[in-house]
């Protein structure tokens, strides 16, 4: 694999992380929206769910980057 091909594939890795972050926010927000509809507290759990999803997405990115930097640092 040439270095140019490796850099091209790295962009997909970053896109996957962004997509993971977005999907976490949307899923937790949607879960909160349905919970709000069920117990009639319309904006409360949707907002909480979106924040929890954002935190979960951020932590997913954090651990993934931490794992990659730890792996890269040991080989030096």
PDB file of N, H, CA, C and O in Angstrom:
ATOM      1  N   UNK A   1       0.854  -1.172   0.000  1.00  0.00           N
ATOM      2  CA  UNK A   1       0.000   0.000   0.000  1.00  0.00           C
ATOM      3  C   UNK A   1       0.901   1.236   0.000  1.00  0.00           C
ATOM      4  O   UNK A   1       1.836   1.338   0.795  1.00  0.00           O
ATOM      5  N   UNK A   2       0.613   2.144  -0.878  1.00  0.00           N
ATOM      6  H   UNK A   2      -0.146   2.062  -1.524  1.00  0.00           H
ATOM      7  CA  UNK A   2       1.398   3.364  -0.973  1.00  0.00           C
ATOM      8  C   UNK A   2       0.950   4.357   0.105  1.00  0.00           C
ATOM      9  O   UNK A   2      -0.173   4.263   0.601  1.00  0.00           O
ATOM     10  N   UNK A   3       1.820   5.308   0.471  1.00  0.00           N
ATOM     11  H   UNK A   3       2.732   5.385   0.068  1.00  0.00           H
ATOM     12  CA  UNK A   3       1.406   6.306   1.480  1.00  0.00           C
ATOM     13  C   UNK A   3       0.181   7.111   1.055  1.00  0.00           C
ATOM     14  O   UNK A   3      -0.630   7.491   1.900  1.00  0.00           O
ATOM     15  N   UNK A   4       0.035   7.376  -0.243  1.00  0.00           N
ATOM     16  H   UNK A   4       0.694   7.068  -0.929  1.00  0.00           H
ATOM     17  CA  UNK A   4      -1.134   8.124  -0.703  1.00  0.00           C
ATOM     18  C   UNK A   4      -2.418   7.342  -0.454  1.00  0.00           C
ATOM     19  O   UNK A   4      -3.438   7.925  -0.088  1.00  0.00           O
ATOM     20  N   UNK A   5      -2.373   6.030  -0.651  1.00  0.00           N
ATOM     21  H   UNK A   5      -1.544   5.557  -0.948  1.00  0.00           H
ATOM     22  CA  UNK A   5      -3.559   5.206  -0.404  1.00  0.00           C
ATOM     23  C   UNK A   5      -3.885   5.165   1.084  1.00  0.00           C
ATOM     24  O   UNK A   5      -5.055   5.167   1.467  1.00  0.00           O
ATOM     25  N   UNK A   6      -2.851   5.128   1.922  1.00  0.00           N
ATOM     26  H   UNK A   6      -1.901   5.127   1.611  1.00  0.00           H
ATOM     27  CA  UNK A   6      -3.085   5.098   3.359  1.00  0.00           C
ATOM     28  C   UNK A   6      -3.729   6.409   3.823  1.00  0.00           C
ATOM     29  O   UNK A   6      -4.644   6.373   4.645  1.00  0.00           O
ATOM     30  N   UNK A   7      -3.283   7.552   3.324  1.00  0.00           N
ATOM     31  H   UNK A   7      -2.540   7.581   2.656  1.00  0.00           H
ATOM     32  CA  UNK A   7      -3.867   8.834   3.694  1.00  0.00           C
ATOM     33  C   UNK A   7      -5.306   8.942   3.197  1.00  0.00           C
ATOM     34  O   UNK A   7      -6.153   9.527   3.872  1.00  0.00           O
ATOM     35  N   UNK A   8      -5.581   8.394   2.045  1.00  0.00           N
ATOM     36  H   UNK A   8      -4.893   7.919   1.497  1.00  0.00           H
ATOM     37  CA  UNK A   8      -6.941   8.422   1.518  1.00  0.00           C
ATOM     38  C   UNK A   8      -7.879   7.621   2.412  1.00  0.00           C
ATOM     39  O   UNK A   8      -9.007   8.048   2.657  1.00  0.00           O
ATOM     40  N   UNK A   9      -7.439   6.483   2.896  1.00  0.00           N
ATOM     41  H   UNK A   9      -6.522   6.136   2.697  1.00  0.00           H
ATOM     42  CA  UNK A   9      -8.255   5.659   3.789  1.00  0.00           C
ATOM     43  C   UNK A   9      -8.444   6.281   5.154  1.00  0.00           C
ATOM     44  O   UNK A   9      -9.436   6.006   5.829  1.00  0.00           O
ATOM     45  N   UNK A  10      -7.508   7.114   5.568  1.00  0.00           N
ATOM     46  H   UNK A  10      -6.703   7.337   5.019  1.00  0.00           H
ATOM     47  CA  UNK A  10      -7.612   7.754   6.872  1.00  0.00           C
ATOM     48  C   UNK A  10      -8.778   8.743   6.901  1.00  0.00           C
ATOM     49  O   UNK A  10      -9.382   8.945   7.954  1.00  0.00           O
ATOM     50  N   UNK A  11      -9.097   9.345   5.791  1.00  0.00           N
ATOM     51  H   UNK A  11      -8.606   9.181   4.935  1.00  0.00           H
ATOM     52  CA  UNK A  11     -10.242  10.249   5.731  1.00  0.00           C
ATOM     53  C   UNK A  11     -11.544   9.525   6.037  1.00  0.00           C
ATOM     54  O   UNK A  11     -12.433  10.083   6.681  1.00  0.00           O
ATOM     55  N   UNK A  12     -11.656   8.289   5.578  1.00  0.00           N
ATOM     56  H   UNK A  12     -10.934   7.836   5.055  1.00  0.00           H
ATOM     57  CA  UNK A  12     -12.856   7.507   5.880  1.00  0.00           C
ATOM     58  C   UNK A  12     -12.945   7.181   7.362  1.00  0.00           C
ATOM     59  O   UNK A  12     -14.041   7.090   7.916  1.00  0.00           O
ATOM     60  N   UNK A  13     -11.811   7.009   7.999  1.00  0.00           N
ATOM     61  H   UNK A  13     -10.921   7.083   7.550  1.00  0.00           H
ATOM     62  CA  UNK A  13     -11.809   6.752   9.435  1.00  0.00           C
ATOM     63  C   UNK A  13     -12.364   7.960  10.192  1.00  0.00           C
ATOM     64  O   UNK A  13     -13.157   7.803  11.120  1.00  0.00           O
ATOM     65  N   UNK A  14     -11.949   9.158   9.797  1.00  0.00           N
ATOM     66  H   UNK A  14     -11.305   9.286   9.043  1.00  0.00           H
ATOM     67  CA  UNK A  14     -12.454  10.372  10.433  1.00  0.00           C
ATOM     68  C   UNK A  14     -13.936  10.585  10.128  1.00  0.00           C
ATOM     69  O   UNK A  14     -14.696  11.024  10.991  1.00  0.00           O
ATOM     70  N   UNK A  15     -14.337  10.277   8.914  1.00  0.00           N
ATOM     71  H   UNK A  15     -13.720   9.920   8.213  1.00  0.00           H
ATOM     72  CA  UNK A  15     -15.752  10.383   8.567  1.00  0.00           C
ATOM     73  C   UNK A  15     -16.580   9.413   9.401  1.00  0.00           C
ATOM     74  O   UNK A  15     -17.686   9.746   9.827  1.00  0.00           O
ATOM     75  N   UNK A  16     -16.052   8.222   9.635  1.00  0.00           N
ATOM     76  H   UNK A  16     -15.154   7.951   9.289  1.00  0.00           H
ATOM     77  CA  UNK A  16     -16.745   7.248  10.475  1.00  0.00           C
ATOM     78  C   UNK A  16     -16.909   7.738  11.901  1.00  0.00           C
ATOM     79  O   UNK A  16     -17.950   7.515  12.520  1.00  0.00           O
ATOM     80  N   UNK A  17     -15.887   8.406  12.430  1.00  0.00           N
ATOM     81  H   UNK A  17     -15.042   8.587  11.927  1.00  0.00           H
ATOM     82  CA  UNK A  17     -15.993   8.951  13.783  1.00  0.00           C
ATOM     83  C   UNK A  17     -17.047  10.062  13.840  1.00  0.00           C
ATOM     84  O   UNK A  17     -17.815  10.136  14.799  1.00  0.00           O
ATOM     85  N   UNK A  18     -17.088  10.916  12.826  1.00  0.00           N
ATOM     86  H   UNK A  18     -16.464  10.855  12.047  1.00  0.00           H
ATOM     87  CA  UNK A  18     -18.097  11.987  12.790  1.00  0.00           C
ATOM     88  C   UNK A  18     -19.501  11.408  12.664  1.00  0.00           C
ATOM     89  O   UNK A  18     -20.442  11.896  13.288  1.00  0.00           O
ATOM     90  N   UNK A  19     -19.630  10.376  11.862  1.00  0.00           N
ATOM     91  H   UNK A  19     -18.866   9.979  11.354  1.00  0.00           H
ATOM     92  CA  UNK A  19     -20.928   9.728  11.705  1.00  0.00           C
ATOM     93  C   UNK A  19     -21.364   9.057  13.000  1.00  0.00           C
ATOM     94  O   UNK A  19     -22.540   9.106  13.361  1.00  0.00           O
ATOM     95  N   UNK A  20     -20.431   8.437  13.694  1.00  0.00           N
ATOM     96  H   UNK A  20     -19.476   8.397  13.401  1.00  0.00           H
ATOM     97  CA  UNK A  20     -20.712   7.806  14.977  1.00  0.00           C
ATOM     98  C   UNK A  20     -21.215   8.848  15.983  1.00  0.00           C
ATOM     99  O   UNK A  20     -22.182   8.599  16.702  1.00  0.00           O
ATOM    100  N   UNK A  21     -20.566  10.004  16.033  1.00  0.00           N
ATOM    101  H   UNK A  21     -19.780  10.207  15.449  1.00  0.00           H
ATOM    102  CA  UNK A  21     -20.967  11.093  16.922  1.00  0.00           C
ATOM    103  C   UNK A  21     -22.378  11.574  16.597  1.00  0.00           C
ATOM    104  O   UNK A  21     -23.200  11.767  17.492  1.00  0.00           O
ATOM    105  N   UNK A  22     -22.648  11.766  15.308  1.00  0.00           N
ATOM    106  H   UNK A  22     -21.980  11.609  14.581  1.00  0.00           H
ATOM    107  CA  UNK A  22     -23.959  12.252  14.867  1.00  0.00           C
ATOM    108  C   UNK A  22     -25.067  11.253  15.170  1.00  0.00           C
ATOM    109  O   UNK A  22     -26.135  11.631  15.651  1.00  0.00           O
ATOM    110  N   UNK A  23     -24.814   9.985  14.891  1.00  0.00           N
ATOM    111  H   UNK A  23     -23.947   9.678  14.500  1.00  0.00           H
ATOM    112  CA  UNK A  23     -25.825   8.949  15.122  1.00  0.00           C
ATOM    113  C   UNK A  23     -26.113   8.801  16.613  1.00  0.00           C
ATOM    114  O   UNK A  23     -27.261   8.574  16.995  1.00  0.00           O
ATOM    115  N   UNK A  24     -25.091   8.927  17.464  1.00  0.00           N
ATOM    116  H   UNK A  24     -24.159   9.112  17.154  1.00  0.00           H
ATOM    117  CA  UNK A  24     -25.316   8.837  18.915  1.00  0.00           C
ATOM    118  C   UNK A  24     -26.250   9.946  19.386  1.00  0.00           C
ATOM    119  O   UNK A  24     -27.169   9.696  20.165  1.00  0.00           O
ATOM    120  N   UNK A  25     -26.017  11.174  18.914  1.00  0.00           N
ATOM    121  H   UNK A  25     -25.270  11.377  18.281  1.00  0.00           H
ATOM    122  CA  UNK A  25     -26.884  12.290  19.305  1.00  0.00           C
ATOM    123  C   UNK A  25     -28.308  12.058  18.815  1.00  0.00           C
ATOM    124  O   UNK A  25     -29.264  12.253  19.566  1.00  0.00           O
ATOM    125  N   UNK A  26     -28.452  11.642  17.561  1.00  0.00           N
ATOM    126  H   UNK A  26     -27.676  11.484  16.952  1.00  0.00           H
ATOM    127  CA  UNK A  26     -29.786  11.438  17.004  1.00  0.00           C
ATOM    128  C   UNK A  26     -30.531  10.291  17.683  1.00  0.00           C
ATOM    129  O   UNK A  26     -31.724  10.417  17.957  1.00  0.00           O
ATOM    130  N   UNK A  27     -29.861   9.190  17.955  1.00  0.00           N
ATOM    131  H   UNK A  27     -28.891   9.088  17.732  1.00  0.00           H
ATOM    132  CA  UNK A  27     -30.535   8.052  18.588  1.00  0.00           C
ATOM    133  C   UNK A  27     -30.954   8.354  20.022  1.00  0.00           C
ATOM    134  O   UNK A  27     -32.078   8.048  20.421  1.00  0.00           O
ATOM    135  N   UNK A  28     -30.058   8.950  20.792  1.00  0.00           N
ATOM    136  H   UNK A  28     -29.145   9.199  20.469  1.00  0.00           H
ATOM    137  CA  UNK A  28     -30.424   9.272  22.168  1.00  0.00           C
ATOM    138  C   UNK A  28     -31.486  10.368  22.206  1.00  0.00           C
ATOM    139  O   UNK A  28     -32.386  10.330  23.045  1.00  0.00           O
ATOM    140  N   UNK A  29     -31.386  11.342  21.304  1.00  0.00           N
ATOM    141  H   UNK A  29     -30.655  11.372  20.622  1.00  0.00           H
ATOM    142  CA  UNK A  29     -32.410  12.381  21.229  1.00  0.00           C
ATOM    143  C   UNK A  29     -33.764  11.813  20.828  1.00  0.00           C
ATOM    144  O   UNK A  29     -34.791  12.204  21.383  1.00  0.00           O
ATOM    145  N   UNK A  30     -33.772  10.895  19.869  1.00  0.00           N
ATOM    146  H   UNK A  30     -32.938  10.577  19.418  1.00  0.00           H
ATOM    147  CA  UNK A  30     -35.025  10.258  19.449  1.00  0.00           C
ATOM    148  C   UNK A  30     -35.602   9.403  20.573  1.00  0.00           C
ATOM    149  O   UNK A  30     -36.816   9.374  20.777  1.00  0.00           O
ATOM    150  N   UNK A  31     -34.733   8.710  21.299  1.00  0.00           N
ATOM    151  H   UNK A  31     -33.747   8.733  21.133  1.00  0.00           H
ATOM    152  CA  UNK A  31     -35.207   7.939  22.447  1.00  0.00           C
ATOM    153  C   UNK A  31     -35.850   8.834  23.492  1.00  0.00           C
ATOM    154  O   UNK A  31     -36.879   8.486  24.071  1.00  0.00           O
ATOM    155  N   UNK A  32     -35.240   9.987  23.729  1.00  0.00           N
ATOM    156  H   UNK A  32     -34.405  10.269  23.258  1.00  0.00           H
ATOM    157  CA  UNK A  32     -35.818  10.959  24.655  1.00  0.00           C
ATOM    158  C   UNK A  32     -37.130  11.519  24.143  1.00  0.00           C
ATOM    159  O   UNK A  32     -38.058  11.756  24.917  1.00  0.00           O
ATOM    160  N   UNK A  33     -37.205  11.729  22.835  1.00  0.00           N
ATOM    161  H   UNK A  33     -36.451  11.536  22.207  1.00  0.00           H
ATOM    162  CA  UNK A  33     -38.439  12.253  22.231  1.00  0.00           C
ATOM    163  C   UNK A  33     -39.595  11.254  22.432  1.00  0.00           C
ATOM    164  O   UNK A  33     -40.707  11.649  22.785  1.00  0.00           O
ATOM    165  N   UNK A  34     -39.325   9.972  22.205  1.00  0.00           N
ATOM    166  H   UNK A  34     -38.422   9.651  21.918  1.00  0.00           H
ATOM    167  CA  UNK A  34     -40.368   8.961  22.395  1.00  0.00           C
ATOM    168  C   UNK A  34     -40.728   8.811  23.862  1.00  0.00           C
ATOM    169  O   UNK A  34     -41.893   8.595  24.194  1.00  0.00           O
ATOM    170  N   UNK A  35     -39.748   8.922  24.740  1.00  0.00           N
ATOM    171  H   UNK A  35     -38.801   9.098  24.470  1.00  0.00           H
ATOM    172  CA  UNK A  35     -40.035   8.863  26.171  1.00  0.00           C
ATOM    173  C   UNK A  35     -40.881  10.062  26.592  1.00  0.00           C
ATOM    174  O   UNK A  35     -41.788   9.926  27.413  1.00  0.00           O
ATOM    175  N   UNK A  36     -40.587  11.234  26.033  1.00  0.00           N
ATOM    176  H   UNK A  36     -39.850  11.345  25.366  1.00  0.00           H
ATOM    177  CA  UNK A  36     -41.394  12.424  26.315  1.00  0.00           C
ATOM    178  C   UNK A  36     -42.837  12.248  25.850  1.00  0.00           C
ATOM    179  O   UNK A  36     -43.771  12.648  26.545  1.00  0.00           O
ATOM    180  N   UNK A  37     -43.014  11.658  24.692  1.00  0.00           N
ATOM    181  H   UNK A  37     -42.255  11.333  24.127  1.00  0.00           H
ATOM    182  CA  UNK A  37     -44.367  11.417  24.197  1.00  0.00           C
ATOM    183  C   UNK A  37     -45.128  10.430  25.056  1.00  0.00           C
ATOM    184  O   UNK A  37     -46.348  10.522  25.189  1.00  0.00           O
ATOM    185  N   UNK A  38     -44.408   9.487  25.638  1.00  0.00           N
ATOM    186  H   UNK A  38     -43.417   9.412  25.529  1.00  0.00           H
ATOM    187  CA  UNK A  38     -45.037   8.462  26.448  1.00  0.00           C
ATOM    188  C   UNK A  38     -45.481   9.002  27.810  1.00  0.00           C
ATOM    189  O   UNK A  38     -46.556   8.656  28.299  1.00  0.00           O
ATOM    190  N   UNK A  39     -44.642   9.857  28.420  1.00  0.00           N
ATOM    191  H   UNK A  39     -43.769  10.138  28.023  1.00  0.00           H
ATOM    192  CA  UNK A  39     -44.988  10.373  29.755  1.00  0.00           C
ATOM    193  C   UNK A  39     -45.384  11.849  29.732  1.00  0.00           C
ATOM    194  O   UNK A  39     -45.538  12.466  30.786  1.00  0.00           O
ATOM    195  N   UNK A  40     -45.550  12.417  28.537  1.00  0.00           N
ATOM    196  H   UNK A  40     -45.426  11.916  27.681  1.00  0.00           H
ATOM    197  CA  UNK A  40     -46.076  13.781  28.347  1.00  0.00           C
ATOM    198  C   UNK A  40     -45.228  14.871  29.017  1.00  0.00           C
ATOM    199  O   UNK A  40     -45.751  15.729  29.728  1.00  0.00           O
ATOM    200  N   UNK A  41     -43.937  14.824  28.783  1.00  0.00           N
ATOM    201  H   UNK A  41     -43.511  14.127  28.206  1.00  0.00           H
ATOM    202  CA  UNK A  41     -43.026  15.888  29.239  1.00  0.00           C
ATOM    203  C   UNK A  41     -42.205  16.335  28.030  1.00  0.00           C
ATOM    204  O   UNK A  41     -40.978  16.238  28.050  1.00  0.00           O
ATOM    205  N   UNK A  42     -42.852  16.811  27.003  1.00  0.00           N
ATOM    206  H   UNK A  42     -43.849  16.890  26.987  1.00  0.00           H
ATOM    207  CA  UNK A  42     -42.320  16.944  25.646  1.00  0.00           C
ATOM    208  C   UNK A  42     -40.857  17.376  25.494  1.00  0.00           C
ATOM    209  O   UNK A  42     -40.112  16.593  24.905  1.00  0.00           O
ATOM    210  N   UNK A  43     -40.372  18.497  25.944  1.00  0.00           N
ATOM    211  H   UNK A  43     -40.977  19.133  26.422  1.00  0.00           H
ATOM    212  CA  UNK A  43     -38.992  18.791  25.551  1.00  0.00           C
ATOM    213  C   UNK A  43     -37.918  18.247  26.501  1.00  0.00           C
ATOM    214  O   UNK A  43     -36.739  18.235  26.147  1.00  0.00           O
ATOM    215  N   UNK A  44     -38.299  17.805  27.675  1.00  0.00           N
ATOM    216  H   UNK A  44     -39.257  17.815  27.962  1.00  0.00           H
ATOM    217  CA  UNK A  44     -37.320  17.488  28.714  1.00  0.00           C
ATOM    218  C   UNK A  44     -36.377  16.361  28.328  1.00  0.00           C
ATOM    219  O   UNK A  44     -35.167  16.574  28.254  1.00  0.00           O
ATOM    220  N   UNK A  45     -36.898  15.174  28.082  1.00  0.00           N
ATOM    221  H   UNK A  45     -37.881  15.001  28.143  1.00  0.00           H
ATOM    222  CA  UNK A  45     -36.028  14.023  27.839  1.00  0.00           C
ATOM    223  C   UNK A  45     -35.389  14.044  26.457  1.00  0.00           C
ATOM    224  O   UNK A  45     -34.350  13.415  26.256  1.00  0.00           O
ATOM    225  N   UNK A  46     -35.977  14.744  25.511  1.00  0.00           N
ATOM    226  H   UNK A  46     -36.820  15.255  25.674  1.00  0.00           H
ATOM    227  CA  UNK A  46     -35.347  14.877  24.197  1.00  0.00           C
ATOM    228  C   UNK A  46     -34.053  15.680  24.324  1.00  0.00           C
ATOM    229  O   UNK A  46     -33.035  15.335  23.725  1.00  0.00           O
ATOM    230  N   UNK A  47     -34.105  16.748  25.106  1.00  0.00           N
ATOM    231  H   UNK A  47     -34.932  17.029  25.593  1.00  0.00           H
ATOM    232  CA  UNK A  47     -32.904  17.556  25.322  1.00  0.00           C
ATOM    233  C   UNK A  47     -31.865  16.777  26.128  1.00  0.00           C
ATOM    234  O   UNK A  47     -30.681  16.779  25.790  1.00  0.00           O
ATOM    235  N   UNK A  48     -32.307  16.123  27.177  1.00  0.00           N
ATOM    236  H   UNK A  48     -33.269  16.121  27.451  1.00  0.00           H
ATOM    237  CA  UNK A  48     -31.390  15.307  27.987  1.00  0.00           C
ATOM    238  C   UNK A  48     -30.784  14.192  27.138  1.00  0.00           C
ATOM    239  O   UNK A  48     -29.585  13.925  27.226  1.00  0.00           O
ATOM    240  N   UNK A  49     -31.601  13.547  26.324  1.00  0.00           N
ATOM    241  H   UNK A  49     -32.574  13.764  26.253  1.00  0.00           H
ATOM    242  CA  UNK A  49     -31.107  12.479  25.458  1.00  0.00           C
ATOM    243  C   UNK A  49     -30.081  12.978  24.454  1.00  0.00           C
ATOM    244  O   UNK A  49     -29.095  12.294  24.179  1.00  0.00           O
ATOM    245  N   UNK A  50     -30.306  14.168  23.906  1.00  0.00           N
ATOM    246  H   UNK A  50     -31.106  14.724  24.129  1.00  0.00           H
ATOM    247  CA  UNK A  50     -29.344  14.729  22.958  1.00  0.00           C
ATOM    248  C   UNK A  50     -28.015  15.022  23.649  1.00  0.00           C
ATOM    249  O   UNK A  50     -26.954  14.772  23.077  1.00  0.00           O
ATOM    250  N   UNK A  51     -28.061  15.546  24.866  1.00  0.00           N
ATOM    251  H   UNK A  51     -28.923  15.748  25.331  1.00  0.00           H
ATOM    252  CA  UNK A  51     -26.823  15.810  25.593  1.00  0.00           C
ATOM    253  C   UNK A  51     -26.112  14.505  25.978  1.00  0.00           C
ATOM    254  O   UNK A  51     -24.887  14.415  25.887  1.00  0.00           O
ATOM    255  N   UNK A  52     -26.864  13.517  26.398  1.00  0.00           N
ATOM    256  H   UNK A  52     -27.859  13.590  26.472  1.00  0.00           H
ATOM    257  CA  UNK A  52     -26.259  12.220  26.730  1.00  0.00           C
ATOM    258  C   UNK A  52     -25.654  11.583  25.477  1.00  0.00           C
ATOM    259  O   UNK A  52     -24.568  11.005  25.534  1.00  0.00           O
ATOM    260  N   UNK A  53     -26.353  11.687  24.352  1.00  0.00           N
ATOM    261  H   UNK A  53     -27.235  12.156  24.305  1.00  0.00           H
ATOM    262  CA  UNK A  53     -25.819  11.178  23.095  1.00  0.00           C
ATOM    263  C   UNK A  53     -24.562  11.907  22.667  1.00  0.00           C
ATOM    264  O   UNK A  53     -23.622  11.288  22.169  1.00  0.00           O
ATOM    265  N   UNK A  54     -24.536  13.224  22.856  1.00  0.00           N
ATOM    266  H   UNK A  54     -25.299  13.727  23.260  1.00  0.00           H
ATOM    267  CA  UNK A  54     -23.335  13.990  22.546  1.00  0.00           C
ATOM    268  C   UNK A  54     -22.168  13.580  23.414  1.00  0.00           C
ATOM    269  O   UNK A  54     -21.040  13.462  22.935  1.00  0.00           O
ATOM    270  N   UNK A  55     -22.436  13.361  24.693  1.00  0.00           N
ATOM    271  H   UNK A  55     -23.352  13.456  25.082  1.00  0.00           H
ATOM    272  CA  UNK A  55     -21.383  12.906  25.599  1.00  0.00           C
ATOM    273  C   UNK A  55     -20.895  11.511  25.217  1.00  0.00           C
ATOM    274  O   UNK A  55     -19.693  11.250  25.212  1.00  0.00           O
ATOM    275  N   UNK A  56     -21.830  10.617  24.897  1.00  0.00           N
ATOM    276  H   UNK A  56     -22.807  10.829  24.901  1.00  0.00           H
ATOM    277  CA  UNK A  56     -21.443   9.260  24.497  1.00  0.00           C
ATOM    278  C   UNK A  56     -20.634   9.279  23.199  1.00  0.00           C
ATOM    279  O   UNK A  56     -19.648   8.554  23.073  1.00  0.00           O
ATOM    280  N   UNK A  57     -21.046  10.100  22.241  1.00  0.00           N
ATOM    281  H   UNK A  57     -21.847  10.689  22.344  1.00  0.00           H
ATOM    282  CA  UNK A  57     -20.296  10.213  20.993  1.00  0.00           C
ATOM    283  C   UNK A  57     -18.915  10.791  21.205  1.00  0.00           C
ATOM    284  O   UNK A  57     -17.946  10.330  20.601  1.00  0.00           O
ATOM    285  N   UNK A  58     -18.815  11.808  22.068  1.00  0.00           N
ATOM    286  H   UNK A  58     -19.602  12.182  22.559  1.00  0.00           H
ATOM    287  CA  UNK A  58     -17.514  12.398  22.376  1.00  0.00           C
ATOM    288  C   UNK A  58     -16.596  11.386  23.055  1.00  0.00           C
ATOM    289  O   UNK A  58     -15.413  11.296  22.726  1.00  0.00           O
ATOM    290  N   UNK A  59     -17.143  10.624  24.002  1.00  0.00           N
ATOM    291  H   UNK A  59     -18.104  10.697  24.269  1.00  0.00           H
ATOM    292  CA  UNK A  59     -16.320   9.637  24.696  1.00  0.00           C
ATOM    293  C   UNK A  59     -15.866   8.527  23.752  1.00  0.00           C
ATOM    294  O   UNK A  59     -14.762   8.002  23.894  1.00  0.00           O
ATOM    295  N   UNK A  60     -16.705   8.174  22.800  1.00  0.00           N
ATOM    296  H   UNK A  60     -17.602   8.601  22.684  1.00  0.00           H
ATOM    297  CA  UNK A  60     -16.317   7.186  21.798  1.00  0.00           C
ATOM    298  C   UNK A  60     -15.121   7.685  20.984  1.00  0.00           C
ATOM    299  O   UNK A  60     -14.167   6.944  20.746  1.00  0.00           O
ATOM    300  N   UNK A  61     -15.183   8.936  20.566  1.00  0.00           N
ATOM    301  H   UNK A  61     -15.958   9.538  20.759  1.00  0.00           H
ATOM    302  CA  UNK A  61     -14.065   9.520  19.822  1.00  0.00           C
ATOM    303  C   UNK A  61     -12.834   9.625  20.713  1.00  0.00           C
ATOM    304  O   UNK A  61     -11.723   9.331  20.273  1.00  0.00           O
ATOM    305  N   UNK A  62     -13.021  10.038  21.953  1.00  0.00           N
ATOM    306  H   UNK A  62     -13.923  10.277  22.312  1.00  0.00           H
ATOM    307  CA  UNK A  62     -11.909  10.202  22.893  1.00  0.00           C
ATOM    308  C   UNK A  62     -11.156   8.885  23.078  1.00  0.00           C
ATOM    309  O   UNK A  62      -9.930   8.852  22.973  1.00  0.00           O
ATOM    310  N   UNK A  63     -11.880   7.807  23.352  1.00  0.00           N
ATOM    311  H   UNK A  63     -12.876   7.834  23.437  1.00  0.00           H
ATOM    312  CA  UNK A  63     -11.224   6.521  23.582  1.00  0.00           C
ATOM    313  C   UNK A  63     -10.575   5.980  22.304  1.00  0.00           C
ATOM    314  O   UNK A  63      -9.527   5.337  22.362  1.00  0.00           O
ATOM    315  N   UNK A  64     -11.185   6.235  21.180  1.00  0.00           N
ATOM    316  H   UNK A  64     -12.036   6.758  21.133  1.00  0.00           H
ATOM    317  CA  UNK A  64     -10.604   5.770  19.916  1.00  0.00           C
ATOM    318  C   UNK A  64      -9.294   6.500  19.614  1.00  0.00           C
ATOM    319  O   UNK A  64      -8.311   5.878  19.210  1.00  0.00           O
ATOM    320  N   UNK A  65      -9.284   7.805  19.809  1.00  0.00           N
ATOM    321  H   UNK A  65     -10.082   8.311  20.137  1.00  0.00           H
ATOM    322  CA  UNK A  65      -8.061   8.580  19.572  1.00  0.00           C
ATOM    323  C   UNK A  65      -7.001   8.224  20.607  1.00  0.00           C
ATOM    324  O   UNK A  65      -5.823   8.110  20.267  1.00  0.00           O
ATOM    325  N   UNK A  66      -7.395   8.050  21.848  1.00  0.00           N
ATOM    326  H   UNK A  66      -8.352   8.143  22.124  1.00  0.00           H
ATOM    327  CA  UNK A  66      -6.448   7.669  22.897  1.00  0.00           C
ATOM    328  C   UNK A  66      -5.813   6.321  22.598  1.00  0.00           C
ATOM    329  O   UNK A  66      -4.610   6.142  22.790  1.00  0.00           O
ATOM    330  N   UNK A  67      -6.615   5.372  22.130  1.00  0.00           N
ATOM    331  H   UNK A  67      -7.592   5.517  21.975  1.00  0.00           H
ATOM    332  CA  UNK A  67      -6.083   4.052  21.786  1.00  0.00           C
ATOM    333  C   UNK A  67      -5.082   4.156  20.636  1.00  0.00           C
ATOM    334  O   UNK A  67      -4.033   3.513  20.661  1.00  0.00           O
ATOM    335  N   UNK A  68      -5.407   4.962  19.634  1.00  0.00           N
ATOM    336  H   UNK A  68      -6.260   5.484  19.613  1.00  0.00           H
ATOM    337  CA  UNK A  68      -4.519   5.124  18.488  1.00  0.00           C
ATOM    338  C   UNK A  68      -3.222   5.821  18.875  1.00  0.00           C
ATOM    339  O   UNK A  68      -2.155   5.440  18.394  1.00  0.00           O
ATOM    340  N   UNK A  69      -3.293   6.834  19.737  1.00  0.00           N
ATOM    341  H   UNK A  69      -4.160   7.143  20.128  1.00  0.00           H
ATOM    342  CA  UNK A  69      -2.070   7.531  20.131  1.00  0.00           C
ATOM    343  C   UNK A  69      -1.218   6.668  21.050  1.00  0.00           C
ATOM    344  O   UNK A  69       0.009   6.723  20.974  1.00  0.00           O
ATOM    345  N   UNK A  70      -1.839   5.872  21.916  1.00  0.00           N
ATOM    346  H   UNK A  70      -2.836   5.827  21.978  1.00  0.00           H
ATOM    347  CA  UNK A  70      -1.069   4.971  22.769  1.00  0.00           C
ATOM    348  C   UNK A  70      -0.387   3.896  21.936  1.00  0.00           C
ATOM    349  O   UNK A  70       0.758   3.532  22.204  1.00  0.00           O
ATOM    350  N   UNK A  71      -1.080   3.391  20.934  1.00  0.00           N
ATOM    351  H   UNK A  71      -2.011   3.686  20.717  1.00  0.00           H
ATOM    352  CA  UNK A  71      -0.509   2.368  20.055  1.00  0.00           C
ATOM    353  C   UNK A  71       0.659   2.938  19.260  1.00  0.00           C
ATOM    354  O   UNK A  71       1.687   2.280  19.103  1.00  0.00           O
ATOM    355  N   UNK A  72       0.503   4.150  18.763  1.00  0.00           N
ATOM    356  H   UNK A  72      -0.332   4.685  18.891  1.00  0.00           H
ATOM    357  CA  UNK A  72       1.548   4.785  17.973  1.00  0.00           C
ATOM    358  C   UNK A  72       2.757   5.164  18.805  1.00  0.00           C
ATOM    359  O   UNK A  72       3.877   5.141  18.294  1.00  0.00           O
ATOM    360  N   UNK A  73       2.571   5.510  20.066  1.00  0.00           N
ATOM    361  H   UNK A  73       1.662   5.529  20.481  1.00  0.00           H
ATOM    362  CA  UNK A  73       3.676   5.929  20.924  1.00  0.00           C
ATOM    363  C   UNK A  73       4.557   4.797  21.394  1.00  0.00           C
ATOM    364  O   UNK A  73       5.730   5.028  21.688  1.00  0.00           O
ATOM    365  N   UNK A  74       4.047   3.584  21.479  1.00  0.00           N
ATOM    366  H   UNK A  74       3.094   3.396  21.241  1.00  0.00           H
ATOM    367  CA  UNK A  74       4.837   2.455  21.956  1.00  0.00           C
ATOM    368  C   UNK A  74       5.819   1.930  20.936  1.00  0.00           C
ATOM    369  O   UNK A  74       6.801   1.279  21.293  1.00  0.00           O
ATOM    370  N   UNK A  75       5.564   2.205  19.671  1.00  0.00           N
ATOM    371  H   UNK A  75       4.766   2.734  19.381  1.00  0.00           H
ATOM    372  CA  UNK A  75       6.453   1.703  18.641  1.00  0.00           C
ATOM    373  C   UNK A  75       7.680   2.572  18.429  1.00  0.00           C
ATOM    374  O   UNK A  75       8.533   2.220  17.614  1.00  0.00           O
ATOM    375  N   UNK A  76       7.802   3.676  19.120  1.00  0.00           N
ATOM    376  H   UNK A  76       7.109   3.962  19.782  1.00  0.00           H
ATOM    377  CA  UNK A  76       8.930   4.598  18.912  1.00  0.00           C
ATOM    378  C   UNK A  76      10.075   4.323  19.800  1.00  0.00           C
ATOM    379  O   UNK A  76      11.089   5.019  19.734  1.00  0.00           O
TER     380      UNK A  76
END
